Amino acid sequence: LDKNNSNVASEDYIMESDENLSHEKHGPVWAWNEWDPLEEVIVGNVNGATVPPFTVEVKANTYAKHWEFFRKHGGTSFPEGYLKKANAEIEEFCNILKHEGVEVKRPDNMDFSQVYQTPDFESCGMYAAMPRDILLVIGDEIIEAPMAWRSRFFEYRAYRSLIKEYFKGGAMWTTAPKPQMADELYDQVYPIRSVEDRHRLAANGQFVTTEFEPCFDAADFMRAGRDVFVQRSQVTNYMGIEWMRRHLEKKGIRLHTLSFKDPNPMHIDATFNIIGPGMVLSNPDRPCHQIEMFKNAGWDVIHPPNPLISDDHPLWMSSKWLSMNVLMLDPKRVIVQSTETSIRKLFESLGIECIPVNILHANSLGGGFHCWTCDIRRNGELESYL
Ligand code: NVA
């Protein structure tokens, strides 16, 4: 809209403009942290969700009690009954977000069971359930993560319709270097048999991904304005971190590598979830080795209570700590699993209003509210919090 064009009635202009929405000021993609008021979000979908083949990188990221499940179902649909219930839960989650004033976008449907072959490997896909794993928004830029699992090589395709629209609207669009995912990217004899093995390997800084080439998942990053945090994990290697460090440095953003006492690091948002300016949920089972940096900066380091989800409920691809994998709608409102009453009480004691939603069956696919979403626009500016 040309403000100087005298043919444009000034009244129309005033009606169409809303200076308070960040879209008007910054375009369709704009988010610097995890808590500014949420205006638009992508929510994943269950359609076509396929159990990944049981490869070495999947084994290193899952728990022994589920290995039989992967051996049996790899390459076929997740159990239909679960998908149906997960789908209903996620639809309701979307309705609640809309009711709270958030614009909701969904990825395209794909057949993830389709087998693909590259010069380096063969696999089928997995799903488009967890946009947080693959997309990272920093300011007006949307970054497609390279990913580290072979079953996730083509996952970006489900988001391309949306990303092209954002690009047309003015957003910056970056894809990190695509890994070959040749055998050299993985430690083919990663010696994992027990929880003790996991602790020992993680403590020694030994991971299933090598340094053959950069790889990372977007969910290993946590944003707080001028400071972004990342962990070396089973899916994010040091070359991937270095690629992002150089990329973000150009925008004046400092990338800090954190580490945790975690036998199975993969995706930081059930370990260290920043929920407000100077406020972080820090998993008590996974102490952060650099926590003094936050305490010295005056941050509130909050240890969430133990998750309440029952041992019987299948979580094929995650720990129980999805309870702290919450989505902030703004600094005073949080979407939280309805059955997790302990963490709900914690939020209330902090003066944060809980919006309870039930996604227990969606949890079985490996994520909570933070994983199931990618915030595209939050209304706020780039600031320093550290
Ligand atoms: N892999 C981590 C994060 C999941 C969001 C876990 O299972 O706790």
Residues whose N, C-alpha, C, O or C-beta is under 5 A from the ligand:
A	BS01	NVA	N264 M266 H267 D269 A270 M317 S318 S319 W321 G366
